[in-house]
Amino acid sequence: MNTSLRKNAKHRFIRSALAKKYDRAALADILRRAESHYAALAAQCADAAPGEQFHLDNTILPTAAIYKALLETDSEHALAVTHEALIGLCQTGNRAMQIILRIPGMKGLFMGMLPKMALKMFGRDSGFDYTNFSADKTHLAMDTTVCPYCKYARQMDVEALMPTFCESDFATYGGLPGIRFERTTTLGTGGDKCDFRFTRE
C-alpha cells in the first residue's frame, strides 16, 4: 500500500481544491499535516485486503488525511472543505462519463459491464457484503449491508465523513444521460443498507 499522500493519484486534485481556499503558507501547512496523517492511517490499514486497498487508496485515505489536517488548522470549515473537495473530484469523473455515454451504443455497453464491475469493486472481495442482487440489460439492483467506507471511517475516527462518502456516489453516478441512479437509504447515514439501483431509461 502507498503510504505517501504526495504519491497518491488524487493529490494533485486535492492540492488544487485546497489552493482555492487557502493561501500558500496555509496550504503548505495543511498538506504537511495531511502527509503525516496519511502515513499513520495507511499503517493502520496495512493488512487490508487488495479489494479494500483500492477504496482506501482511491478515496478513504486521502479524504481522511485532509480532513484530519483541516481539523487541526481550520476546524470550523474542515468538514465543508473536505466535502467540497471530494464531491468536486467525483463530479469531474461524472462529466467524463456523461461525454462517453452520449456516444451511440455506450449506454448498452455500460449496463452490460455494470454487473461485473459492481461485484468486483463493491463485492465481498472488496470488503462489502450485499443481498438482493439482480441485473439484466436494463437494470441493476444491489442492497449493500456491509461497507468498508463505514468500517474505516470509524476505525480512523472520521465518522463525520460517512455522509460525504455516501453523497460521492450521487456526484459520480447521478445525472448520467439515459442511466438513472437511485438510492433511498445508506449505511453511512444511519440506514440498515445502501439500496443501489441503476435503470436504463
C-alpha positions as CSV (number, residue, x, y, z in Angstrom):
1,M,0.0,0.0,0.0
2,N,1.2,3.5,-0.8
3,T,2.0,5.4,2.4
4,S,2.5,8.9,0.9
5,L,-0.2,11.4,0.1
6,R,2.1,13.0,-2.4
7,K,2.3,9.8,-4.4
8,N,-1.5,9.3,-4.3
9,A,-3.3,9.8,-7.6
10,K,-5.7,12.2,-6.0
11,H,-3.0,14.5,-4.5
12,R,-2.9,17.0,-7.4
13,F,-6.7,17.5,-7.4
14,I,-6.8,17.8,-3.6
15,R,-4.0,20.4,-3.7
16,S,-5.8,22.3,-6.4
17,A,-9.1,22.3,-4.5
18,L,-7.4,23.5,-1.3
19,A,-5.4,26.2,-3.1
20,K,-8.7,27.9,-3.9
21,K,-9.4,28.2,-0.2
22,Y,-6.1,28.9,1.5
23,D,-3.0,31.0,0.9
24,R,0.3,29.4,0.1
25,A,1.6,29.2,3.7
26,A,-1.7,27.8,5.0
27,L,-1.8,25.3,2.1
28,A,1.7,24.1,2.8
29,D,0.9,23.6,6.5
30,I,-2.3,21.6,5.7
31,L,-0.5,19.4,3.2
32,R,2.4,18.7,5.6
33,R,-0.1,17.7,8.3
34,A,-2.1,15.6,5.9
35,E,1.0,13.8,4.7
36,S,1.7,12.8,8.3
37,H,-1.8,11.7,8.9
38,Y,-1.9,9.7,5.6
39,A,1.2,7.7,6.6
40,A,-0.2,6.9,10.0
41,L,-3.6,5.9,8.6
42,A,-2.1,3.8,5.9
43,A,0.0,2.0,8.5
44,Q,-3.3,1.2,10.3
45,C,-4.6,-0.4,7.2
46,A,-1.5,-2.3,6.1
47,D,-3.3,-5.6,6.3
48,A,-6.3,-4.6,4.3
49,A,-7.4,-7.0,1.5
50,P,-6.4,-5.9,-2.0
51,G,-10.0,-5.0,-2.9
52,E,-10.3,-2.8,0.2
53,Q,-6.9,-1.2,-0.6
54,F,-8.4,0.1,-3.9
55,H,-11.0,2.0,-2.0
56,L,-8.5,3.1,0.7
57,D,-6.1,4.5,-1.9
58,N,-8.7,5.9,-4.2
59,T,-10.9,7.7,-1.7
60,I,-10.8,6.9,2.0
61,L,-7.1,7.6,2.9
62,P,-6.7,10.9,1.1
63,T,-10.0,12.2,2.2
64,A,-9.5,11.2,5.9
65,A,-5.9,12.6,5.9
66,I,-7.1,16.0,4.5
67,Y,-10.0,16.1,7.0
68,K,-7.7,15.4,10.0
69,A,-5.3,18.1,8.8
70,L,-8.1,20.6,8.4
71,L,-9.4,19.8,11.9
72,E,-6.1,21.0,13.2
73,T,-5.9,24.1,11.1
74,D,-9.4,25.2,10.3
75,S,-11.8,23.1,12.4
76,E,-14.8,25.4,11.7
77,H,-14.7,24.6,7.9
78,A,-12.9,21.2,7.9
79,L,-15.9,19.1,7.0
80,A,-17.3,21.5,4.4
81,V,-14.0,22.0,2.7
82,T,-13.3,18.2,2.6
83,H,-16.8,17.6,1.4
84,E,-16.4,20.1,-1.4
85,A,-13.0,18.7,-2.5
86,L,-14.3,15.1,-2.7
87,I,-17.6,15.9,-4.4
88,G,-15.7,18.1,-6.9
89,L,-13.4,15.2,-7.8
90,C,-16.4,12.9,-8.3
91,Q,-18.2,15.5,-10.4
92,T,-15.1,15.6,-12.7
93,G,-15.4,11.9,-13.3
94,N,-19.2,12.3,-13.8
95,R,-18.7,14.8,-16.5
96,A,-16.3,12.4,-18.3
97,M,-18.9,9.6,-18.1
98,Q,-21.6,11.9,-19.5
99,I,-19.5,12.6,-22.6
100,I,-18.8,8.8,-23.0
101,L,-22.4,7.8,-22.6
102,R,-23.6,10.1,-25.3
103,I,-21.6,8.1,-27.8
104,P,-24.0,5.7,-29.7
105,G,-24.1,2.2,-28.1
106,M,-22.3,3.2,-24.9
107,K,-25.4,3.1,-22.7
108,G,-25.9,-0.6,-23.5
109,L,-22.2,-1.3,-23.1
110,F,-22.3,0.5,-19.7
111,M,-25.3,-1.5,-18.5
112,G,-23.7,-4.7,-19.8
113,M,-20.5,-4.1,-17.9
114,L,-22.1,-2.8,-14.7
115,P,-22.9,-6.1,-13.0
116,K,-19.4,-7.4,-13.3
117,M,-18.0,-4.1,-12.2
118,A,-20.3,-3.8,-9.2
119,L,-19.4,-7.3,-8.0
120,K,-15.7,-6.7,-8.5
121,M,-15.5,-3.2,-7.0
122,F,-18.3,-3.4,-4.4
123,G,-18.4,-7.1,-3.8
124,R,-17.2,-9.3,-0.9
125,D,-13.6,-9.4,-2.1
126,S,-13.6,-5.6,-1.6
127,G,-14.9,-5.6,1.9
128,F,-18.6,-5.2,1.1
129,D,-21.5,-7.5,1.6
130,Y,-24.8,-7.4,-0.1
131,T,-28.2,-9.0,-0.6
132,N,-30.9,-8.9,-3.3
133,F,-28.6,-8.6,-6.2
134,S,-30.2,-8.7,-9.6
135,A,-29.2,-7.4,-13.0
136,D,-30.1,-7.5,-16.7
137,K,-29.7,-5.3,-19.8
138,T,-31.9,-2.5,-18.3
139,H,-31.4,-2.6,-14.5
140,L,-29.1,-3.4,-11.6
141,A,-30.3,-3.7,-8.0
142,M,-28.0,-4.3,-5.1
143,D,-28.5,-3.8,-1.3
144,T,-25.2,-3.3,0.4
145,T,-25.3,-4.4,4.0
146,V,-21.6,-4.0,4.9
147,C,-19.4,-1.2,3.7
148,P,-15.6,-0.6,4.2
149,Y,-16.1,3.1,4.0
150,C,-18.1,3.0,7.2
151,K,-15.7,0.4,8.7
152,Y,-12.6,2.6,8.1
153,A,-14.3,5.9,8.9
154,R,-15.0,4.5,12.3
155,Q,-11.5,3.0,12.6
156,M,-9.9,6.3,11.6
157,D,-12.2,8.4,13.9
158,V,-13.6,10.3,10.9
159,E,-17.3,9.2,11.2
160,A,-18.3,12.7,10.2
161,L,-17.1,11.9,6.7
162,M,-19.5,9.0,6.2
163,P,-22.4,11.0,4.7
164,T,-19.9,12.6,2.3
165,F,-18.7,9.2,1.2
166,C,-22.4,8.4,0.5
167,E,-23.0,11.6,-1.4
168,S,-20.0,11.0,-3.5
169,D,-21.9,8.2,-5.2
170,F,-24.5,10.6,-6.4
171,A,-21.8,13.0,-7.6
172,T,-20.3,10.1,-9.6
173,Y,-23.4,8.4,-11.0
174,G,-26.2,10.9,-10.8
175,G,-27.5,12.7,-13.9
176,L,-25.9,10.4,-16.4
177,P,-27.7,10.5,-19.8
178,G,-30.1,7.6,-20.2
179,I,-29.0,6.0,-16.9
180,R,-31.0,6.7,-13.7
181,F,-29.2,6.2,-10.4
182,E,-31.3,5.9,-7.3
183,R,-30.8,5.2,-3.6
184,T,-33.1,5.9,-0.7
185,T,-31.0,4.9,2.3
186,T,-27.4,4.3,3.2
187,L,-25.4,2.7,6.0
188,G,-23.4,5.9,6.3
189,T,-26.4,8.0,7.2
190,G,-27.9,5.6,9.7
191,G,-29.8,3.1,7.4
192,D,-29.6,-0.6,7.5
193,K,-28.5,-0.9,3.9
194,C,-27.5,1.1,0.8
195,D,-30.1,0.3,-1.8
196,F,-28.3,0.9,-5.1
197,R,-30.5,1.0,-8.3
198,F,-29.4,1.7,-11.8
199,T,-32.0,1.7,-14.6
200,R,-31.6,2.4,-18.3
201,E,-34.2,4.9,-19.4
